[in-house]
Amino acid sequence: MDIKKQFIDGKWVYSNAKNSREIINPFNQKSIAQVTESNETDAKTAVAAARKAFDYGDWAYMSSLERGKIVRKIAELIERDKEELATLETLNTGKTLEESRWDMDDIACVFHYYADLAQQKCEEIIDSQVPNSVSKVVYEPVGVCAQITPWNYPLLQASWKLAPALVAGNTLVMKPSEITPLTTIKVFELMEEAGVPKGVVNLVLGPGHTVGAELSVHTDVDLVSFTGGLETGKKIMQAASSNVKKVALELGGKNPNIIFADADFNTAVDQAMNAVFFHAGQICSAGTRIIVEESIHDTFIDALVRRVKNIRLGNGFEESTEMGPLISKEHLQKVISYVKDGIEEGATVAIGGRQPESEELKAGFFYLPTVLTDCTTNMSVVQNEGFGPVITVEKFSTEEEAIILANDSPYGLSGGVWTQDLAKAERCVAKMRMGTVWINDFNIYFPQAPWGGFKQSGFGRELGKTGLQEYQEQKHVFHNLQPEAMNWFGTEDR
């Protein structure tokens, strides 16, 4: 099996240490690839290449239109190779092939969107208080960007960072998760094919505690964008102080889904499942906290359990499969412990709560779709992000109580409200401390809308115009059109 390489300064190269890592399919634990394993030296080499390309290359000084054409070409190549990319994503993550195809469509849309934004003028004329002068604000690239992406949506999360950074004129070093790098490697091949100049994009393939840490602390990096866990995000913030670099963090969530008694019942039940069980719940915005009005609590749980019972687990390449495995043995153990802790704290398992017994599934990292009832906000399963196919259910009796419960979390990424009373929905939305709130839907996003969280879900935004601004610096340019000598400090002759 050929060893896949990293991409530094326009070349595909092996790690400095000549180490490699086996990549496995979480459905059956079979080896699907070998990739070179980067180290700190590789990270330093990649940063040096990006620094040189930014300081001395043409990329930052091209017109945004020229950069936009290349970004558009990347989108078109992703569309051309959609099926190959989707197959790689399903092999590497275990999610269903249909989900992976949706991801590839979304990824192409992200690149197209930022290519469109590249056509807009990156300056703003502002009122000057000085006669005979012009004052404007221009938007310039930040510089060298380190981009660290997670394992759950490997290429989707990469696209949210790559497209705006390139359109803005930055150079970059990307480090995907060491366990799901395959589609990111492929898209770097496509960027090379699209004509991205040497040194502008660099790819290193190693673990976070070595390679990611070096990128975060390196003083030639001007910005670090990270999507992943809370504790790692805190470490990156500390490391970034080495040169006071810009930081953008998306650190997950524990997202409430409020169901009022006047909601469209069947739709709310269906969407409560969709909000959690896609990709086995390994979604930062998963609606894993159902907060349901007391008067419909029992009926809602009965309906939810009946439908959850019918979710089909299996190989992501089989059309009948509705939910695939968790990503790794280590993560499976975390989910098992997470549910165990909830039960010990008083939660009741309405369905699931264990690994499947089917011989067909035993080779993979599967966990049954799980619903935990009798939950309260002081439980660890309610406060902590489980990142698995687990729903916790709380109940409320008043609108005010629902809002208090929804906001009782260290996170603030997303949330949902289900009601046919628009005024009530708007009251709730106004009080929910989250970066995205859906009314009568869940987990809908698109490139035009900004994405990010409040509180310990992080700061900064991806997607939308704000996602481009994260990769830009503002510069005020003042031009005096009729300069005159003005000696404020006495005459020339004394």
LINDA-V316486 format. One record per residue. N is the residue number from 1. PHI is phi in whole degrees, 0 to 359 (999 if undefined). PSI is psi in radians with two decimals (NA if undefined). Layout:
{{N	PHI	PSI} {N	PHI	PSI}}
This chain:
{{1	999	2.18} {2	296	2.51} {3	270	2.16} {4	286	2.48} {5	256	2.95} {6	269	2.89} {7	238	1.91} {8	227	2.23} {9	55	0.71} {10	80	0.18} {11	230	2.54} {12	271	2.03} {13	226	2.73} {14	281	2.85} {15	299	2.60} {16	304	-0.63} {17	273	-0.08} {18	61	0.46} {19	272	2.80} {20	218	2.87} {21	228	2.45} {22	273	2.32} {23	256	2.27} {24	243	2.76} {25	273	2.07} {26	292	-0.19} {27	287	-0.66} {28	223	0.07} {29	64	0.32} {30	278	2.55} {31	291	2.31} {32	241	-0.22} {33	190	2.79} {34	240	2.29} {35	235	2.59} {36	296	2.54} {37	252	1.85} {38	290	2.79} {39	228	-3.01} {40	300	-0.64} {41	297	-0.72} {42	298	-0.72} {43	298	-0.74} {44	295	-0.70} {45	296	-0.72} {46	294	-0.71} {47	297	-0.72} {48	298	-0.68} {49	294	-0.75} {50	294	-0.68} {51	297	-0.78} {52	296	-0.75} {53	295	-0.60} {54	284	-0.80} {55	286	-0.58} {56	238	-0.13} {57	271	-3.07} {58	263	-0.25} {59	304	-0.85} {60	294	-0.39} {61	255	-0.02} {62	296	2.75} {63	291	2.64} {64	298	-0.47} {65	297	-0.73} {66	295	-0.77} {67	296	-0.68} {68	299	-0.62} {69	296	-0.68} {70	290	-0.72} {71	297	-0.66} {72	297	-0.68} {73	297	-0.67} {74	300	-0.77} {75	301	-0.77} {76	294	-0.64} {77	291	-0.62} {78	297	-0.74} {79	297	-0.70} {80	298	-0.72} {81	256	0.44} {82	306	-0.80} {83	292	-0.71} {84	296	-0.75} {85	295	-0.75} {86	296	-0.70} {87	297	-0.78} {88	300	-0.73} {89	295	-0.71} {90	291	-0.73} {91	303	-0.73} {92	275	-0.51} {93	250	-0.36} {94	88	-0.15} {95	294	2.89} {96	292	2.64} {97	298	-0.62} {98	298	-0.75} {99	299	-0.75} {100	297	-0.66} {101	296	-0.74} {102	301	-0.75} {103	302	-0.79} {104	296	-0.65} {105	298	-0.78} {106	296	-0.69} {107	295	-0.79} {108	300	-0.69} {109	297	-0.66} {110	298	-0.81} {111	295	-0.71} {112	298	-0.73} {113	299	-0.82} {114	286	-0.47} {115	296	-0.64} {116	296	-0.77} {117	297	-0.49} {118	297	-0.31} {119	278	-0.19} {120	274	2.56} {121	290	2.28} {122	264	0.89} {123	204	2.80} {124	220	2.16} {125	280	2.29} {126	239	2.79} {127	293	2.29} {128	258	2.43} {129	271	0.01} {130	251	2.25} {131	300	2.62} {132	57	0.82} {133	215	2.80} {134	235	2.38} {135	231	2.29} {136	215	2.78} {137	248	2.21} {138	246	2.71} {139	244	2.11} {140	238	2.77} {141	296	2.64} {142	291	-0.74} {143	138	-2.18} {144	269	2.19} {145	245	2.28} {146	263	2.29} {147	233	2.07} {148	241	2.08} {149	244	2.75} {150	268	3.09} {151	270	-0.25} {152	281	-0.71} {153	231	1.29} {154	303	-0.91} {155	275	-0.55} {156	299	-0.86} {157	295	-0.61} {158	296	-0.72} {159	296	-0.62} {160	298	-0.43} {161	263	-0.76} {162	296	-0.88} {163	299	-0.89} {164	292	-0.61} {165	297	-0.72} {166	289	-0.78} {167	300	-0.65} {168	288	-0.30} {169	100	0.27} {170	279	2.87} {171	252	2.85} {172	206	2.78} {173	234	2.11} {174	254	2.41} {175	236	1.80} {176	286	2.94} {177	304	2.43} {178	292	-0.26} {179	261	-0.22} {180	224	1.06} {181	266	-0.07} {182	294	-0.78} {183	288	-0.50} {184	292	-0.70} {185	301	-0.78} {186	298	-0.72} {187	288	-0.44} {188	292	-0.59} {189	298	-0.70} {190	291	-0.63} {191	294	-0.65} {192	297	-0.77} {193	296	-0.60} {194	287	-0.23} {195	99	0.35} {196	297	2.22} {197	297	2.75} {198	307	2.30} {199	85	-0.21} {200	288	-0.75} {201	241	2.32} {202	226	2.50} {203	232	2.16} {204	241	2.58} {205	233	1.38} {206	211	3.11} {207	287	2.77} {208	293	-0.64} {209	289	-0.25} {210	248	-1.16} {211	291	-0.82} {212	298	-0.69} {213	296	-0.70} {214	295	-0.73} {215	297	-0.63} {216	288	-0.60} {217	268	-0.30} {218	298	2.25} {219	283	-0.17} {220	270	0.01} {221	266	2.27} {222	264	-0.37} {223	209	2.44} {224	236	2.21} {225	247	2.15} {226	230	2.35} {227	238	2.14} {228	168	-2.60} {229	281	2.73} {230	299	-0.83} {231	295	-0.68} {232	295	-0.69} {233	301	-0.68} {234	296	-0.71} {235	295	-0.67} {236	295	-0.70} {237	302	-0.76} {238	295	-0.76} {239	295	-0.60} {240	294	-0.31} {241	291	-0.19} {242	303	-0.64} {243	223	0.39} {244	52	0.79} {245	289	2.73} {246	292	2.56} {247	226	2.39} {248	232	2.19} {249	231	2.27} {250	239	1.92} {251	244	0.42} {252	92	-3.03} {253	196	2.93} {254	228	1.56} {255	262	2.14} {256	281	2.54} {257	231	1.74} {258	273	2.18} {259	245	1.91} {260	275	2.77} {261	296	-0.43} {262	268	0.17} {263	291	2.76} {264	293	1.83} {265	301	-0.95} {266	295	-0.69} {267	294	-0.70} {268	296	-0.69} {269	295	-0.83} {270	300	-0.81} {271	288	-0.47} {272	297	-0.63} {273	289	-0.83} {274	301	-0.59} {275	293	-0.30} {276	240	-0.73} {277	268	-0.12} {278	299	2.44} {279	51	0.63} {280	55	0.58} {281	76	0.13} {282	272	1.05} {283	227	2.23} {284	297	-0.48} {285	260	0.23} {286	302	2.40} {287	277	1.13} {288	281	-0.19} {289	253	1.75} {290	273	2.20} {291	241	1.79} {292	247	2.47} {293	297	2.40} {294	304	-0.65} {295	294	-0.39} {296	244	0.14} {297	306	-0.98} {298	295	-0.73} {299	296	-0.71} {300	295	-0.78} {301	297	-0.75} {302	301	-0.78} {303	293	-0.71} {304	296	-0.80} {305	296	-0.71} {306	301	-0.70} {307	281	-0.65} {308	299	-0.62} {309	302	-0.44} {310	264	0.03} {311	293	2.25} {312	264	2.10} {313	267	2.61} {314	166	-2.80} {315	289	2.24} {316	299	-0.31} {317	273	-0.11} {318	266	2.29} {319	300	-0.49} {320	284	-0.28} {321	288	2.30} {322	250	-0.39} {323	213	2.30} {324	264	-2.87} {325	276	3.01} {326	285	2.94} {327	284	-0.52} {328	202	2.90} {329	298	-0.71} {330	297	-0.73} {331	289	-0.65} {332	303	-0.77} {333	297	-0.63} {334	297	-0.74} {335	292	-0.71} {336	301	-0.81} {337	294	-0.66} {338	299	-0.83} {339	292	-0.71} {340	302	-0.76} {341	297	-0.69} {342	296	-0.72} {343	296	-0.73} {344	295	-0.47} {345	275	-0.09} {346	119	0.00} {347	289	2.62} {348	250	2.33} {349	277	1.90} {350	280	-0.55} {351	197	2.60} {352	84	-2.36} {353	79	0.31} {354	198	3.05} {355	279	2.65} {356	292	2.67} {357	265	-0.13} {358	299	2.31} {359	299	-0.60} {360	299	-0.53} {361	259	-0.11} {362	293	-0.41} {363	284	-0.31} {364	258	3.06} {365	265	1.09} {366	267	2.57} {367	221	2.36} {368	294	2.51} {369	304	2.28} {370	233	2.41} {371	237	2.15} {372	250	2.16} {373	254	-3.14} {374	59	0.63} {375	266	2.60} {376	228	2.82} {377	291	-0.24} {378	277	-0.06} {379	279	2.56} {380	297	-0.59} {381	292	-0.37} {382	271	-0.61} {383	273	-0.55} {384	260	2.62} {385	280	1.99} {386	277	-0.51} {387	56	0.80} {388	209	-3.10} {389	278	1.07} {390	229	2.17} {391	254	2.34} {392	254	2.52} {393	238	2.17} {394	243	2.86} {395	229	2.73} {396	220	2.86} {397	241	-0.37} {398	230	2.79} {399	301	-0.74} {400	297	-0.70} {401	294	-0.67} {402	300	-0.75} {403	293	-0.73} {404	300	-0.77} {405	296	-0.79} {406	299	-0.67} {407	274	-0.13} {408	280	1.29} {409	200	2.56} {410	287	-0.23} {411	261	2.91} {412	200	0.92} {413	274	-0.98} {414	207	2.94} {415	194	2.95} {416	222	2.68} {417	227	2.24} {418	243	1.95} {419	196	2.67} {420	265	0.06} {421	263	1.78} {422	298	-0.69} {423	298	-0.74} {424	296	-0.74} {425	301	-0.79} {426	293	-0.62} {427	298	-0.75} {428	296	-0.83} {429	303	-0.72} {430	297	-0.45} {431	257	-0.15} {432	275	2.18} {433	269	1.32} {434	216	2.70} {435	287	-0.49} {436	221	2.31} {437	230	2.26} {438	257	2.48} {439	250	2.09} {440	56	0.69} {441	190	3.07} {442	201	2.49} {443	63	0.58} {444	266	2.27} {445	213	2.80} {446	204	2.80} {447	300	-0.48} {448	286	-0.32} {449	258	2.32} {450	293	2.64} {451	228	2.26} {452	169	-3.13} {453	232	2.98} {454	262	2.99} {455	50	-2.36} {456	277	0.18} {457	281	-0.07} {458	112	-2.91} {459	210	2.87} {460	88	2.88} {461	226	2.54} {462	246	2.81} {463	68	2.93} {464	65	-3.11} {465	296	-0.55} {466	297	-0.60} {467	296	-0.54} {468	286	-0.71} {469	296	-0.46} {470	301	-0.50} {471	258	0.34} {472	232	2.62} {473	253	2.52} {474	267	2.34} {475	233	2.25} {476	270	2.21} {477	245	2.09} {478	248	2.25} {479	237	1.96} {480	278	1.98} {481	280	-0.37} {482	225	1.24} {483	294	2.47} {484	229	2.54} {485	292	2.29} {486	223	1.88} {487	264	1.79} {488	276	-0.25} {489	243	0.72} {490	96	3.04} {491	281	2.87} {492	291	-0.66} {493	263	2.27} {494	245	NA}}
